[in-house]
Amino acid sequence: MARVCQITGKRTRVGNNVSHANNRTKRKFYPNLQKKRFFLESQGAWVTLRVATSAMRTINKKGLEAVLKDAHSRGTLSV
């Protein structure tokens, strides 16, 4: 399973490890993904999403319905 947030679309980024001698080697930056259950009130059901912790904060602030609607309009929703 790919390491991609289902709400924001955040995915693995690539960068460099830079040593004290300025040697550069490739490394990966992974998003902080968590598997979390949310209650979808419109359908009266629980949904399990793999979301970044930043997306969890957004869901807590705006609500799941608004975040799903916004993600769908941006085209990042992958559910």
Contacts in CASP RR format, 6 or more apart in sequence:
PFRMAT RR
TARGET T0000
AUTHOR 0000-0000-0000
METHOD contacts of the structure
MODEL  1
MARVCQITGKRTRVGNNVSHANNRTKRKFYPNLQKKRFFLESQGAWVTLR
VATSAMRTINKKGLEAVLKDAHSRGTLSV
1 50 0 8 1.000
2 11 0 8 1.000
3 11 0 8 1.000
3 12 0 8 1.000
3 30 0 8 1.000
3 31 0 8 1.000
3 33 0 8 1.000
4 10 0 8 1.000
4 11 0 8 1.000
4 31 0 8 1.000
4 50 0 8 1.000
4 78 0 8 1.000
5 11 0 8 1.000
5 31 0 8 1.000
5 33 0 8 1.000
5 50 0 8 1.000
5 51 0 8 1.000
5 52 0 8 1.000
5 55 0 8 1.000
6 49 0 8 1.000
6 50 0 8 1.000
6 51 0 8 1.000
6 77 0 8 1.000
6 78 0 8 1.000
6 79 0 8 1.000
7 49 0 8 1.000
7 51 0 8 1.000
7 52 0 8 1.000
7 55 0 8 1.000
7 58 0 8 1.000
7 59 0 8 1.000
7 67 0 8 1.000
7 68 0 8 1.000
7 71 0 8 1.000
7 76 0 8 1.000
7 77 0 8 1.000
8 51 0 8 1.000
8 52 0 8 1.000
8 54 0 8 1.000
8 55 0 8 1.000
8 58 0 8 1.000
8 71 0 8 1.000
8 76 0 8 1.000
9 76 0 8 1.000
9 78 0 8 1.000
10 31 0 8 1.000
10 52 0 8 1.000
10 54 0 8 1.000
10 55 0 8 1.000
11 31 0 8 1.000
12 28 0 8 1.000
12 29 0 8 1.000
12 30 0 8 1.000
12 31 0 8 1.000
13 28 0 8 1.000
13 29 0 8 1.000
14 26 0 8 1.000
14 27 0 8 1.000
14 28 0 8 1.000
14 29 0 8 1.000
15 26 0 8 1.000
15 27 0 8 1.000
15 28 0 8 1.000
15 29 0 8 1.000
16 24 0 8 1.000
16 25 0 8 1.000
16 26 0 8 1.000
16 27 0 8 1.000
17 24 0 8 1.000
17 25 0 8 1.000
17 26 0 8 1.000
17 27 0 8 1.000
18 24 0 8 1.000
19 25 0 8 1.000
31 52 0 8 1.000
32 52 0 8 1.000
32 53 0 8 1.000
32 54 0 8 1.000
33 50 0 8 1.000
33 51 0 8 1.000
33 52 0 8 1.000
34 50 0 8 1.000
34 51 0 8 1.000
34 52 0 8 1.000
34 53 0 8 1.000
34 56 0 8 1.000
35 48 0 8 1.000
35 49 0 8 1.000
35 50 0 8 1.000
36 48 0 8 1.000
36 49 0 8 1.000
36 50 0 8 1.000
36 51 0 8 1.000
36 56 0 8 1.000
37 46 0 8 1.000
37 47 0 8 1.000
37 48 0 8 1.000
37 49 0 8 1.000
38 46 0 8 1.000
38 47 0 8 1.000
38 48 0 8 1.000
38 49 0 8 1.000
38 59 0 8 1.000
38 64 0 8 1.000
39 45 0 8 1.000
39 46 0 8 1.000
39 47 0 8 1.000
39 64 0 8 1.000
40 46 0 8 1.000
40 47 0 8 1.000
40 64 0 8 1.000
40 65 0 8 1.000
41 64 0 8 1.000
41 65 0 8 1.000
42 65 0 8 1.000
47 79 0 8 1.000
49 79 0 8 1.000
51 59 0 8 1.000
55 67 0 8 1.000
58 67 0 8 1.000
59 67 0 8 1.000
62 70 0 8 1.000
68 77 0 8 1.000
68 79 0 8 1.000
71 77 0 8 1.000
END
